[in-house]
Amino acid sequence: LFFTNRKRAQKVEQFNIVYAAERPARPETTHFAYNFFAPYRRAVGTLEYPYVTNFWNGTSNILHGTGGFFRRVYTGNGQTYLLQMVVFTVVTYLLTKGGM
């Protein structure tokens, strides 16, 4: 096939294995996610990229920071958990009845 029809034949790779070495007519037929958000880009225009990207970057940074904090608090050590419960009980007692 490669020697007889070398204009149309192409090497099959992982990306286009479904076509069995046949070249797709349009790039849209290669994968369903090709240019998936094009209608949104046309509707929103230039507002999409900076604001949406900044929003999701900020959200991921907040989640990573929260996860890092809880990773430090919850160590898996039972003695640390017991100390946290004692400190919580003492602080709660002092704020409710101990200060009066």
Secondary structure, DSSP 8 states (H G I E B T S, - for coil): -TTTSTTT-----STTGGGTT---SSGGGT-TTTTTTHHHHHHHGGGHHHHHHHHHHHHHHHHHHHHHHHHHH--S-HHHHHHHHHHHHHHHHIIIIIT-
